[in-house]
Amino acid sequence: MAFVWKLLALLALLPERPYELWERLVTVADVRLERCLVPATFYEAVALEDALELFAARLGPLVEIGREVAVNETEQRVRQRLEVINRVSPFDAAHSADIDLARFCYVMTRAMRPQLVLETGVAFGVTSAFILAALHENGQGVLHSIDLPPLARDADRFVGAAIPETLKPRWNLHRGSSRRLLPRILHAVQAVDIFVHDSLHTYRNMRWEFDQVWPRLGVGGMIIADDIQGNGAFEELRSRDMEVRAVIREHAKGSLFGVVRKRGS
């Protein structure tokens, strides 16, 4: 029944949102080709605490930021929301980010004090909530998020559902695929301070997003990419003019996320 519903939902897109139908079909093809043709990549990974020490040499003390009251309160509020969301959501909780990734994003947002953070992939908004909490503590900056919800009943209503309402004034949600929306947003902004990739984790999509964002990444800007272990797109960032790089283990999901910082002045 689920397959039949998804097929009917896809066909229903044709008259009103044909571009979205095309985006979803391309996504399915991309995922299937990835499984057949693209090998996984081995990365040497470190624990979150070790990565914070590595970046502290450039950004100052970071471990202390990870212990702030605000980050712990955000985690508690997000977990409470997820307990309710996971019981009624039309899509799987696996779409949500690992708390290790979310906490890392909080720390970097606090330390770098960005004016503009851009992310692809939202789901319930776990990472988004931590970034917004950090922006709130900083008293400056906005978050632009791009998300094409899973094809499920009432899925749009659950996008960002884990984000506390008090944090949403600094949030701009753009519905659609990164292929369609990312160039528009990048064209409209002067520079991106932090970019978080957590959308479609295929080599083709990840490499394309990195190529789009890198020229707009400000001096000392940062790319944080989730679920990098499936292909070599993140590894290829080694060829860029970067200052520091780390691959970090996520305890809850058992996957990896990667971080690079563009060379500063």
C-alpha positions as CSV (number, residue, x, y, z in Angstrom):
1,M,0.0,0.0,0.0
2,A,2.8,2.4,0.8
3,F,4.3,1.9,-2.7
4,V,0.9,2.5,-4.3
5,W,0.4,5.7,-2.3
6,K,3.8,7.0,-3.2
7,L,3.2,6.3,-6.9
8,L,-0.1,8.1,-6.8
9,A,1.5,11.0,-4.9
10,L,4.2,11.3,-7.6
11,L,1.7,11.4,-10.4
12,A,-0.3,14.0,-8.5
13,L,2.7,16.3,-8.7
14,L,2.6,16.4,-12.5
15,P,-0.1,19.1,-13.0
16,E,0.8,21.4,-10.2
17,R,4.5,20.9,-9.5
18,P,6.1,19.1,-12.5
19,Y,9.6,20.4,-11.5
20,E,9.2,18.6,-8.2
21,L,8.2,15.4,-9.9
22,W,11.3,15.6,-12.0
23,E,13.5,16.3,-8.9
24,R,12.2,13.3,-7.1
25,L,12.6,11.0,-10.1
26,V,16.2,12.2,-10.5
27,T,16.9,11.6,-6.8
28,V,15.7,8.0,-7.1
29,A,17.9,7.4,-10.2
30,D,20.9,9.1,-8.4
31,V,20.6,6.8,-5.3
32,R,20.3,3.7,-7.4
33,L,23.3,4.5,-9.6
34,E,25.3,5.4,-6.5
35,R,24.7,1.9,-5.0
36,C,25.9,0.2,-8.2
37,L,28.8,2.4,-9.3
38,V,30.2,4.5,-6.5
39,P,32.5,2.8,-3.8
40,A,32.5,3.8,-0.2
41,T,35.5,5.8,1.1
42,F,37.6,5.0,4.2
43,Y,38.2,8.0,6.5
44,E,40.3,8.2,9.6
45,A,37.9,9.5,12.2
46,V,38.3,11.2,15.6
47,A,36.0,11.7,18.5
48,L,34.0,15.0,18.9
49,E,36.2,16.2,21.8
50,D,39.4,15.7,19.8
51,A,38.0,17.6,16.8
52,L,37.1,20.5,19.1
53,E,40.7,20.6,20.4
54,L,41.9,20.6,16.8
55,F,39.8,23.6,15.8
56,A,40.5,25.4,19.1
57,A,44.0,26.2,17.8
58,R,42.3,28.5,15.2
59,L,39.1,29.5,17.0
60,G,39.9,29.7,20.7
61,P,38.5,27.5,23.5
62,L,35.7,25.4,22.2
63,V,35.1,22.7,24.8
64,E,33.8,25.3,27.2
65,I,31.2,26.4,24.6
66,G,30.0,22.8,24.3
67,R,29.1,23.0,28.0
68,E,27.1,26.1,27.9
69,V,23.6,26.1,29.5
70,A,22.0,27.0,26.2
71,V,23.3,24.0,24.3
72,N,22.2,21.6,27.0
73,E,18.8,23.3,27.3
74,T,18.4,23.0,23.5
75,E,19.3,19.3,23.5
76,Q,16.7,18.7,26.3
77,R,14.0,20.6,24.4
78,V,14.8,18.9,21.1
79,R,14.7,15.4,22.7
80,Q,11.4,16.1,24.3
81,R,9.9,17.2,21.0
82,L,11.3,14.2,19.2
83,E,9.6,11.9,21.6
84,V,6.3,13.2,20.5
85,I,7.2,13.7,16.8
86,N,8.5,10.1,16.4
87,R,5.1,8.7,17.5
88,V,3.2,10.5,14.8
89,S,5.6,11.5,12.0
90,P,4.9,10.2,8.5
91,F,8.6,9.7,7.9
92,D,11.3,7.8,9.7
93,A,13.4,9.3,12.5
94,A,16.5,8.2,10.6
95,H,16.2,11.4,8.6
96,S,17.2,13.4,11.7
97,A,20.7,14.4,12.5
98,D,22.9,12.9,15.2
99,I,23.2,15.0,18.4
100,D,27.0,15.0,18.0
101,L,26.6,16.8,14.7
102,A,24.1,19.2,16.1
103,R,26.2,20.1,19.1
104,F,29.3,20.6,16.9
105,C,27.3,23.0,14.7
106,Y,26.2,24.9,17.9
107,V,29.9,25.2,19.0
108,M,31.1,26.4,15.6
109,T,28.3,28.9,15.2
110,R,29.0,30.4,18.6
111,A,32.7,30.5,18.0
112,M,32.6,31.9,14.5
113,R,29.7,34.3,15.1
114,P,28.5,34.0,11.5
115,Q,26.1,36.4,9.8
116,L,24.8,33.7,7.5
117,V,24.5,30.0,7.9
118,L,23.2,27.9,5.0
119,E,22.1,24.3,5.3
120,T,20.7,21.7,2.9
121,G,18.4,19.1,4.5
122,V,16.2,19.8,7.5
123,A,13.9,16.8,8.3
124,F,12.7,17.5,11.9
125,G,15.2,20.3,12.3
126,V,17.6,18.9,14.9
127,T,20.7,20.5,13.5
128,S,18.7,23.6,12.7
129,A,17.6,24.0,16.3
130,F,21.1,24.0,17.6
131,I,22.4,26.4,15.0
132,L,19.5,28.8,15.7
133,A,20.1,28.5,19.5
134,A,23.7,29.5,18.9
135,L,22.7,32.5,16.7
136,H,20.3,33.5,19.4
137,E,23.1,33.4,22.0
138,N,25.3,35.4,19.6
139,G,22.5,38.0,19.1
140,Q,23.2,38.1,15.3
141,G,23.0,36.0,12.1
142,V,20.4,34.1,10.2
143,L,19.9,30.5,9.0
144,H,18.7,29.7,5.5
145,S,17.6,26.0,5.2
146,I,16.7,24.1,2.0
147,D,14.6,21.0,2.3
148,L,12.6,18.8,0.0
149,P,10.5,16.7,2.4
150,P,10.2,12.9,2.0
151,L,7.3,11.8,-0.1
152,A,4.9,10.9,2.7
153,R,1.4,12.0,3.9
154,D,1.5,15.5,5.5
155,A,5.3,15.5,5.5
156,D,5.6,19.2,5.1
157,R,4.0,19.8,8.5
158,F,6.8,18.0,10.2
159,V,9.8,19.8,8.6
160,G,11.5,21.7,11.4
161,A,9.0,20.4,14.0
162,A,11.8,19.9,16.6
163,I,12.7,23.6,16.4
164,P,11.4,25.6,19.4
165,E,9.1,28.5,18.3
166,T,11.2,31.1,20.2
167,L,14.2,30.3,17.8
168,K,12.3,30.6,14.5
169,P,12.6,34.4,13.9
170,R,16.1,33.9,12.6
171,W,15.1,31.0,10.4
172,N,14.3,31.1,6.6
173,L,13.0,27.8,5.2
174,H,13.1,27.2,1.4
175,R,11.1,24.3,0.2
176,G,12.5,22.3,-2.7
177,S,15.6,20.6,-3.9
178,S,19.1,22.1,-3.5
179,R,19.6,21.7,-7.2
180,R,16.9,24.2,-7.8
181,L,17.2,26.5,-4.8
182,L,20.9,26.6,-3.8
183,P,22.1,28.7,-6.8
184,R,19.3,31.2,-6.2
185,I,20.2,31.7,-2.6
186,L,23.9,31.9,-3.3
187,H,23.3,34.5,-5.9
188,A,21.2,36.6,-3.5
189,V,23.8,36.6,-0.6
190,Q,27.2,38.1,-0.5
191,A,29.0,35.3,1.4
192,V,28.3,32.2,3.4
193,D,30.1,31.8,6.7
194,I,29.0,28.2,7.5
195,F,27.5,25.7,5.1
196,V,26.0,22.4,6.4
197,H,25.3,19.6,4.0
198,D,22.7,17.1,5.2
199,S,20.6,16.5,2.1
200,L,21.0,13.7,-0.5
201,H,24.3,12.0,0.3
202,T,25.3,10.8,-3.1
203,Y,28.6,11.6,-4.7
204,R,26.9,13.6,-7.5
205,N,24.9,15.7,-5.2
206,M,27.5,16.3,-2.5
207,R,30.2,17.2,-5.1
208,W,27.8,19.6,-6.8
209,E,26.8,21.3,-3.5
210,F,30.4,21.8,-2.5
211,D,31.3,23.2,-5.9
212,Q,28.5,25.6,-5.7
213,V,29.2,26.8,-2.2
214,W,33.0,27.0,-2.1
215,P,33.4,30.2,-4.2
216,R,30.8,31.9,-2.0
217,L,32.4,30.7,1.3
218,G,33.9,33.6,3.1
219,V,37.5,33.8,4.3
220,G,37.8,31.3,7.1
221,G,34.4,29.9,6.3
222,M,33.4,26.4,7.1
223,I,31.8,23.4,5.4
224,I,30.2,20.7,7.7
225,A,29.0,17.6,5.8
226,D,27.0,14.7,7.3
227,D,27.1,11.1,6.3
228,I,30.3,11.4,4.2
229,Q,31.3,7.7,4.4
230,G,29.4,6.6,1.3
231,N,31.6,8.2,-1.3
232,G,34.7,10.3,-1.9
233,A,33.1,13.8,-2.4
234,F,34.3,15.1,1.0
235,E,37.7,13.6,0.5
236,E,38.1,15.6,-2.7
237,L,37.9,18.8,-0.7
238,R,41.5,18.2,0.2
239,S,42.4,19.8,-3.1
240,R,40.8,23.1,-2.0
241,D,42.6,25.9,-0.3
242,M,41.7,24.8,3.2
243,E,43.2,25.5,6.6
244,V,42.1,22.5,8.7
245,R,40.1,19.3,8.2
246,A,38.5,16.7,10.5
247,V,36.3,13.6,10.2
248,I,34.2,12.9,13.3
249,R,32.4,9.8,14.5
250,E,28.7,10.1,15.4
251,H,27.9,7.8,18.3
252,A,24.1,7.5,17.9
253,K,24.0,6.9,14.1
254,G,27.4,5.2,13.7
255,S,28.2,7.3,10.7
256,L,30.7,10.1,10.0
257,F,30.6,13.8,9.4
258,G,33.4,15.9,8.0
259,V,34.5,19.5,8.6
260,V,36.8,21.8,6.5
261,R,37.7,25.4,7.2
262,K,38.7,27.6,4.3
263,R,42.0,29.3,4.7
264,G,41.8,32.6,6.5
265,S,43.6,35.8,5.9
